[in-house]
Each structure stands twice: as C-alpha cells, then as structure tokens.
Amino acid sequence: DGSIYVGEAHGAQFQDEPGPNAIGRITKWAPDGTFIKSWGSWGYGDGQFRAPHSFAMDSQGRLFIADRGNRRIQIFDQEGNLLAIWTQFGKPSGLVIDRNDVLYVVDGLSGRERPGWRDNFGWEQGIRIGDAETGWVTAFIPNVASADGAGMEFLGVDFEGNIYVNDLSRQRLTKYTQFRP
C-alpha cells in the first residue's frame, strides 16, 4: 500500500548496555510521509531490537526484520504485532523475499574475530536460503571472502534467480548465477 518502514539504531548492536544511540525501534509512515506509529525499543527481548538492519515483506504481508545485534529475524504484521522469531538464519544483515516466498538472508559477521570475543560463535558466514512460510533453511552459500573483515552485508535477487551480494572488506559485488534452492 506504499507504507514506509524505518529501522533506527544501527550502531547499538555492539553495545551490551543501552547508550545514547540505543533507540532500537521501527517506525511506520504513510506514503505521503505522515507518521503512523512506532514499536520496539533497544534490548534483547521479544519485540526489542539491537540494530534492525534490513526489512522484507512476504506475500502474506508479514514484515521480516533482520535484528542483527540479536542474531535473529523477527516477523511482524504490518501493525507491529510480533508473529514469530527465527534464529536459524545466523546473524542476519540483509534479507530479500522473492515472488515465490523464498527467503534469502546474508550473514557477514558470524564467526568474526574481534579483540576479546568471537561474534556468533559456531556459525559460518554466508547466504542462507529458505522458505519464508515455514522458516526451513534449504540451502547455504558460504562466504568466499575473508572472515576477518566486515564481509557481506546486503543482497539482491533478480527474476532469473541471480543473487547479488556486496563484500565490504573487499569492496566488490559478487554475482551467483541462476542459483535455485
């Protein structure tokens, strides 16, 4: 219907406690720019966010939000009511849902070493592909770039099934040709 959704608080994902930039909310706007509503706050709980990083909508009108700082996807109706939380897609940075309700999720931060800790231990960076209705992960494309950089963050999928993903650490775009899960 032309509604606009905005996620706030990109930098708050690396904070253990809320700071001045820890907003963590979603706002909904009318097509003409009129504010409609907001929901969420910074935190670890259901309906809370630590870096809502990407959005996609499925054929049912459900809003999928990549809650990267909490290593999950939260699924809402268009009024902000929480419907489900999925953790099987790693640490999602970007997500796309195609016209067949295939969900593509890029995780470019899992397993990344930082001084004193390892991000999302036990998970591998890459693209997880699954069913937007059931949440089943059906395919995985590993990250071929180095795991020590920022890695992959956003992706797109065209009508032929080609996947395009950025690589921040190498400053390039990678195309996976006609990938079909």
N, C-alpha and C positions, 0 to 999 in steps of 0.2 A: 504493500500500500504506500510505499515511499517513506515510511518511518526511518529515522536515523538513530543508530545506537552508537554511543561513545563510551569507551572504557577509560578510566582515569587511574593513574599511579603506576606508570611504567617502572620507575626507579625503586619502588618499595619492595620489590621481590627479594632483594638481597638483605633486607632488614629483618632481624629477629624480633624487634620490638617496633611498634609504630613510631615514626618520626614525623616531621613537619610535612613530608611529601607522601605520607601513607594514607591516601584517600581510599583507594580500592572500591570504586563504585561504578555502576553502569547508569548512564542517563539515556532517556528516550526523548526524541524530538520529532515534531510533526514535519512533513515535507516542506512547509514554509518557514521552518526554523523556530517554531514555538515550542517551548519546553513543555513536556508532558509529565514526566515522572523520573525518579531515580530509585535505585535499590542497591543494597550491598554496602559493605564497609571493609576496612582493612582487617584481615585476620585469617585464621586457619579453619574456621567453622563452615558449616553448610551455608551457602549463600554469601560468604565472605570471600574476598579476593586478595591475592598478593601478585599483582601485575596481570590484570586482564589484558591479554596481548593480541588476540585475534578473535574474529566472530565469523560464523557462518549460519545459514538458515537451511533447514531441510524442507522437503516437500510438504510436510505437515505444519510448517510454520514455527517449528521449535528453534530457539536460538541457542547455538552451541558456542560456548565461551572458553577459549584456551586460557585457563588460570595457571599460567606458567610457574609462578612462585610457589604454588601449592601442588604442582605436579599432577594436574587433573584437568578434565573437561567438565564444566558444569553446564547442564542443559536446563533451559527455562522456557516457559511460554512467553508470549510477547508482552505480557503484563508484569513479568518479573517473578512469577511463581516458579520455584525450583521443582524440576521434574525428576532429575537424575544426576548422579555424579559418576564419572568414569575415570578410572586411574590406569587402564590398560594400554594407553597410548603414549606412555612415557612422560616427558616434561614438555608439553606442547607449546611451541612458539607460534606456529601458523597452522591454519586449517582451512580446508575447502571441502564443500559438499557438492558433488556434481548432480546433473539432472536425473541420474539413476539412484540417488541417495547413497553413493559411495563416498565415504569419508576419508580424506587424505590429511594426515597430521605430520608435521615436521617437528623433530626434536633435535636441536643442535647443541644442547647443553648437557645432556646426561653423560655421566662418567667423566666430566671435565675436571681436571685437577686445578685446585687453587691453593694458595698457602694455607695449610691447616685443615683443609677439608676437601672432599670429593663430592661433586654435585650429582645427586640422584644415583647413588652407588648401586651397581649391579645392572644398570640399564645401558643399552648401546644407543648412540646417536644414529638417527636415520629417519626414514619416512615410513610410518605405519599406515596401512590402508585397511579399511574395514567397512562394515555395514552400519550406516547411520541409524537404522531402525533397531538393530539388536545389540550393537556395540562389539560384535565379534571382529577381531583383528584377523584379516585373511592373507595379508602379505606384508613383507618388510623389505625395504631397500636400505642397506647400510650406508652410512656417511663415508664417502671415499676421501673426504678432506681430512686434515689433521684434527684430532680431538682436543688439541690444546688451545685452539682459537675460539672465536665466538661461534664458528660453524654456521650451519644452515638455520635460517630464521623464518623465511616466508616462502610460500609456494603458490603455484597456479596450475590449473589443469585445463587443457583446451578440449574441444569437442571430439577430436580424434584420439583422445586418451594420452596425449603427451603431457608429461609432468615437467614443470619448470621450477627450479629451486635455486635460491641465492646461496652464496657462500661468502659470508662476511670476512672470514680470515684470509681468503684467497682473492677476494674482490672479483668474483666471477659469477656467471649464471650457468647452471648445468641443466641440460635437457635429457630426460629419459623418454625415448621414442616409443610411442604407442604401447605404453605399459597397460596391460589389462589384468586386474586382480582375478 
